[in-house]
Amino acid sequence: MIVVMKQGATQEQIDHMIQRVEQFGLRSHVIYGETRTVIAAIGEKRDEHRNSLESGPGVAEVVPILAPYKVASREVKPDPTTVRAGSLAVGDSYLGMIAGPCSVESEEQTVSAAKAVKAAGATGLRGGAFKPRTSPYSFQGMKEDGLKILATARQETGLAVVTEVVADTDVDLVARYADVLQIGARNMQNYRLLEAVGKQGTPVLLKRGASATMDELLLAAEYILNAGNPNVMLCERGIRTFESHVRFTLNLTSVPYLHDRTHLPVVIDPSHGTGHTNLVTRMAAAAVAAGADGLIVEVHPDPETAQSDGYQSLTFDQFDELMQLCNKVADAVGKKIVPNKE
């Protein structure tokens, strides 16, 4: 349930109600909105304390949260959340543009990609240092050496670094180098990892599992939020269907659907969502038209020689064309790509 404070409630009253919530053995999660402050009371025995909380000083009302996901729900926070990480802003009117190679392969490759995507207008740099691969014989990433290269690319360009963490034991290591921790589709329901990034506090990009429902995605986000990290972005990267003409089926209906149910920003991955270079640009534009809060796109200096996902990676020129098209669509739907220094 949520304790809705009256407009103009004092900080003393808010602190008192937080204390009351916690006295009942519930966990409090405070959200300061533009027009109201709410305190989410999370725990097993919520409703039995409703009347007692409703009589508290400065309380307007106490209402149950109907959605199975609590902190992620628009019932708790009707205003959209904007997640900021260095040069990157994602959510509400901001369109975050994250681009770079699937895998960090060398300093020259990564830094050249970072400079190219920044020149085209990207506000974040993606790049995998730890790569979970289906085959144990595939390239697994450069690990900490790859993280150091990403940090060098950030120093050269000022772009926020978005990179994947694959194990709860690696969270602190990756967070020392990254501005955003990516949870890949394979790990969407790795609950120990979700709790670890929740406790760590660095912004998180949570990718939808290939067979996950919307509720499962939102409940996975709830693990991170419940652990104390409010800076979560959801990522639709395509789901498995019977279709074989694409790598995955990119479900763009997830954008307005999620916006109706959660305040968290929604990012689209048209690279994994199609698996084909020639489809990426148009699906990226369609995602922006659907109201996406961000894109994450694979870009490589020479896709033919890429050690992973070259068949869905754009060249520098192709990414520049994507940015030009997406800028036009963004203008039409009231979104803006934030420059590196706003």
N, C-alpha and C positions, 0 to 999 in steps of 0.2 A: 504494500500500500504506500501511498505518498501523503505526506503532511504538507499541505499547501499553506504557506504563510500569507498573511494579509499584506497588501501593498503598503509599504512604509514600515513593516515590522523591523524592530531594532536588532542589531547584532546580538545584543544580550538575550532577546527573546529567541532568536534562532539558535544560539548556543545552548539555551535552556532546553529547547525541544530536541536538539541532538543528544543531549545528556539523557533526557527522558526515554528516547528511542533505545539508546544503548543500555539503559537500566532494565529494560524488558528483555535483554538478551538478543536484540536485533542489531543488525549492522546498518549504520547510517551512511547515506551517500547524498551529499548536498549539491544542488545544482542552482546556480545563481543565473536567472534569466533576465531579460530586459524589463519585464513587467512584474515578475514574481519570483520568489525563492521557494523551492520545494525540497523536502527532505524525503528521500526514498528510504523506507524501513524494510530491510531485506532479512528474511529468516523464515523459519518454519511456522512460528506462532505469531502471525501478524494481526489477523482480524480480531482476535480476542482482546486486543489492547486499543482498538479503534476509538471507543467512546472516551477512554481516559486521555488519549492524545488529543482528541478533538476539543477538549475543554482547556487546553494549554494556552498560555498568553501569546497573543499575536497570531493564532492559528485561524485561518479562514475555513478550511474543511479538511477532512481526511477521506481519501477515496481509494478504493481497491484498484490494483493494476490487473487488468484482465489478460493481457498478453503473457505468454509463458516466459518471455524475455522481459526483464524488469527495467534495468537501467538503460537499455538500448531503445526502449519504447518511446514513442511520441507522447504517450500518456504522462510520462515523467518529464520530458523536455520537448515541448512543442516546437521550439525554435531550432532550426538546423545548426548543427555543429560545424565549425570550421577548424580543420587541423592545420597547424603551421609547424614547419620544420625548416629552419634556415630560409633558403630562397623559395621554398615550396609552400603554397597555400592551397588547400583543397576543401571545398564545401561552400554552400550557400551560393554567392555570386561568383566565386572564384573557381577557375578551371585549372587544375594542376596538370602540367604536361611532363611526364617522366619518360625518359628515353635513354637508350644505351644498349650495350651488347648483352646477350644472354649470359655469357660467361666472360669473366676477366681472364684474358689469355696472356697479356703482356702490358707493360706500362705504355708503350707506344700505341698499341691498339686502343687502350682504354682512354688515355688522355686525348688522342685524336678524335675519338668518338664524342667525348665530353665537350670538346671545343666546338665540334660541328653541330651537335644538338643544341648547345647554348646559342650559337650564332643563328640557328633557325627559330629560336624562341622558347626552347624547353626550360622548365624551371626546376627540374630534378633529374638526377643521373641514376639509372638502374645499372646493375652489373652483379653477376653471381660469383661470389668467392667460394661458397660451399654449394655444391650442385648435387641434389638428390636425383639419381638417375635410375631408370628402370633396370638397366643392365649394370652389373658390378664392373664390367670391363670398359664402360664408357667414361669419358673425362669427368672427374669428380670435383674439379675446381682447384684453385691454387690456395684455398684456405686463408691463413693469416697473411701470407704474402699477397694474396689477392686483395685483402682488406687494406693493406698498406698502399697498394696501387690506387685503389678507390679514394683513399685519403689524399694521395698526391693529386689525383684528378680534381678533387674538390678544392684543393689549395690553388690549382691552376685556373679554375673556372668560377668558383664560388657556388657551384651547384650542390644542392642537398643530395646526399648519397642514400639510395634505397637499395638494400641488399638482404638476401634471405638468411635466416637463421634456421637450422634444421634440428637442433637438439637443445634441451633445456640447459645442459652443461656449457653450451657455447654462448649463451645470451649475453653475459657480461663482456666477453671478448668481442663479440660483434658490435655491441653497443658502444664500445670505446672508439670505433671507427665510423659507425653508421649514424645517419640522422633519422632514418626510418627502418624499422625491422620488418621484413616481409615474412609472413607465414605462408608457405606454399600450399597448393591444393592438397598434396599428399598429407600434410600435417594439420589440416583444418580441425580435425578432431583429436589431435595430440594434446590432451588436456593439461598434462604437466608442462608442456611447452607454452601453452596459452597462459597458464597461471604465472609462469616465470616471466614472460614479457609483460604481463600485467603488473607484476611487482617491480619490474625494472624501471618502467616509466617512459621509455623512449617511444615516440609515436609508432603505431603498428599498421601495416597494410595486410589485411587478412583476406586471402584468396578463397573463393568458394571451391569446395571439393567437386570433383567431376561428376559425382552422383548424389550430391547433397541437396536437400530441400532448402527452401528459404528459411524455414524455422530452424533447421539445423545450423545454417550459417549464422543466424542471429543469436542463437544460443551459444555458439562458439565465441562470438564477439562478447557475449555476456560474461564468459569466463574471464576475459581480459579486463572488462569494465569492473567486474565484481572484485578483482584483485587490486583495483585502485588506479588503473590507467584509463583516463577518459579520452585519450587521443587515438581513436580507432577509425580506420577507413576500411570499408568493405570493397572487395574486388570481384567482379564477375569476369571469369576467364573462359567461359564455355563449359558445357556439360556433355556427357556421353549420350548419344542417341543412335538410332539405326542408320543415320546418314553416313556415307563414306566419302562424299566429295569434299568434306572439310575435316580437319583434325578433330575439332570439337564443334558443337553447335553453340554459337554465341547468342545467348538469350537476352536481348535488349529490353524485353518487358520487365526484367528484374529492376531496371532503373526507376521507373515510376512506381512500381509495386513497393520497392524498399523505401522510397521517399514517403510513401503514405504511412509506413509502419515504424520507421525509425528516423531519428535525427542524425544518424551517422552518415557521412558522405559516401558516395558510391563511385568507384573507379572502374573503368572498363579496360580489359586487355584484349585488343583486337588481333594481336599477334598469335597468342595461344588459341584465341577464340575462333580463328579461321585456319591457321597453319599454312597459309599460302600468301606470299608477298603481294600478289596482285589484288588480293581482297582486303588487305589491311587498311589502306587509306580510306576507302569508301565506308567500311564498317566503323572506322574511327569517327568519321564525320557523322554517320548515323547515330553513334553513341552520344555525341555532343548534342545533336538535335533532340534526342530522347531525354536530355537533361542530366547527363553524366557530370559528375563533379571533377573528374580527372581521367586521364588516359595513361597507360603504361605500355610503351612500344619498344620492340627490339630493333636496334639499329647497329650496324656493323660496318667497318671500313671496307671489308671485302667478304660479303656473305658466302661466297663460294668456298672460302677456306675456313669458315667458322667451325669451331670445335663442337658447337651445339646450336641447333635451331637455325642454321643458315637459310633454310628454305622458307622461313617466315620472317626473316630479318630484312629491314629496308637498308638501302644505301643512303649516303648522306643526301644526295639529290632527291631521292624519293621521300625522305623524311621532311625535307624543306617543302616539297609539294604538299605533303600531308598537313604541315603547319599552316600553310597559306589557306588551304581549304577549311581547316578546322577553325581558323580565326574568323573566316566569313560566317560560318555557322554559329560560332560563339556570339558574335555581334548580333545575329538575328534572334537568338534566344536569351539574350541578356546576361551572358557569361563573359568574364574577362580573365585573360591569362596574366597573372601578376608578374611584372618584371622582377628581375633579381633584386633590385632595390626600389621599393615603392615609396 
